[in-house]
Each structure stands twice: as structure tokens, then as C-alpha cells.
Amino acid sequence: MKKLILTAAAAMMVLASCTKTKVESIDGPKEIAFKTIESNLTKASANIGESNNTTMGVYAFSHGTTTAYFLNTSFIANTAGWKASPSKYWPLTSSLDFVVYSPWMESTVYDPATKKLTFTIPDNKTAQTDYLYGAEYFNNTDGNGYYKTNNNVSVNLKHALSKVT
């Protein structure tokens, strides 16, 4: 029987020479979230948006197409913005166009061919709410859709109705 005796330096060299580990950073999926900007068209003193409407409906399409990425998905307001549950994630390579409205309603329909958002207003005045919609349908600042980002997507919401008492 032969004995193999290695010095500490030789043992480290043997171990290091057998290792082929390479550490790479992986850019994993990022969650889609929104931040709302509300237009002040009146001097009404009502609370609007995230403080009043706790849900937002979102339609997402591959940029420049009518191909749906997801349809009429409910996003819920919290202190960090609006997020879906379960979460929705950005596609790895393409950009998205969004149509948003608030509050979320299952019966709301968006037709990408005509770019019309259709929702039903209750006849009972006390059941009506402050309906908001995304004014910039298929656009962002450069017109190329929204790409995955660590930041919330800013959406300009406008009032669909006015409540006068």
C-alpha cells in the first residue's frame, strides 16, 4: 500500500484545478406594477384613485398588436402602487401596451380593434363610483411600449364621469 502525502498548498492546488464553477447574474422575471397619476379636472374635494378605488383593471398587449398578454386582470392598490395577485411578470424580450381603468369590474370589456373600453354604470346613484380610465392607450413617452423595469409603470388616469351633488 502506498501513502499519498500532500502539503496544504498542494491539496489546495488539486482542489482548485478541478473546479469549473462560473457565477453569472441571471436577470429573472420582474413583476409588473403601476403608479397612478390622476388628472385634476375639477376643484372637487373628493378623494380619488388609490385612496378611493382599491382595484384597477388592466389589459396588456404585445406592443403595436392586438395580441393579448393578459386581459382584464385585477390589480390591487397598496402603499407601493398597484399589483396583481397572483403577480404578473414582464415578458423577457418584448414590450407591452396597457389599457387601464378603475375600479376593476368583471363585466368591463376592451376592444383593441376599436380601442373602446365598455363598462356599465349602475342606475342607482348610490351604487355609482368614481370611474377612472387610462388616457394613453398604446403609448409611453417614446411610443415604443413599456419594457420590463424595476420601476412602477406610470399611468395617467382621467375621470370618466363627474359627480355633482
Residue pairs with C-beta under 8 A, 6 or more apart in sequence:
6 14
29 89
29 90
29 92
29 148
30 89
30 90
30 148
30 149
30 150
31 83
31 87
31 88
31 89
31 90
32 60
32 84
32 87
32 88
32 89
32 90
32 96
32 153
33 75
33 80
33 81
33 82
33 83
33 152
33 153
34 56
34 58
34 75
34 81
34 82
34 83
34 100
34 152
34 153
34 154
34 155
35 81
35 82
35 151
35 152
35 153
35 154
35 155
36 49
36 50
36 56
36 81
36 82
36 102
36 132
36 154
36 155
36 156
36 157
37 154
37 155
37 156
37 157
38 48
38 49
38 132
38 156
38 157
38 158
39 135
39 156
39 157
39 158
39 159
41 158
41 159
42 159
42 162
44 162
44 163
46 52
46 130
46 163
48 130
48 132
48 159
49 77
49 102
49 132
49 157
50 77
50 81
50 82
52 129
52 130
53 77
53 102
53 103
53 129
53 130
53 132
54 76
54 77
54 103
55 74
55 75
55 76
55 77
55 102
55 103
55 104
56 74
56 75
56 76
56 77
56 82
56 100
56 101
56 102
56 103
56 104
57 72
57 73
57 74
57 75
57 100
57 101
57 102
57 103
57 104
57 105
57 108
58 70
58 72
58 73
58 74
58 75
58 84
58 88
58 98
58 99
58 100
59 68
59 70
59 71
59 72
59 73
59 98
59 99
59 100
59 110
59 112
60 68
60 69
60 70
60 71
60 73
60 88
60 96
60 97
60 98
61 67
61 68
61 69
61 96
61 97
61 98
61 99
61 112
61 138
62 69
62 91
62 94
62 95
62 96
62 97
63 94
63 95
63 96
63 97
63 138
63 144
63 145
63 146
64 97
64 138
64 145
66 112
66 113
68 112
69 91
69 96
70 88
71 110
72 104
72 106
72 108
72 109
72 110
73 84
73 88
74 84
74 85
74 104
75 82
75 83
75 84
75 104
76 82
76 83
76 84
76 85
80 152
81 152
82 152
90 96
90 147
90 148
90 149
91 148
92 148
94 145
95 144
95 145
95 146
95 147
96 145
96 146
97 137
97 138
97 139
97 145
97 146
98 134
98 137
98 146
98 153
98 155
99 110
99 112
99 117
99 134
99 137
100 133
100 134
100 155
100 157
101 108
101 117
101 119
101 131
101 132
101 133
101 134
101 160
102 131
102 132
102 133
102 157
103 129
103 131
105 119
105 120
107 119
107 120
108 117
108 118
108 119
109 117
109 118
109 119
110 116
110 117
110 118
111 118
115 137
115 138
117 133
119 131
121 128
121 131
121 161
122 128
128 161
128 163
130 159
130 161
130 163
131 159
131 160
131 161
132 157
132 158
132 159
132 160
133 157
133 158
133 160
134 155
134 156
134 157
135 156
135 157
135 158
136 155
136 156
138 145
140 146
146 153
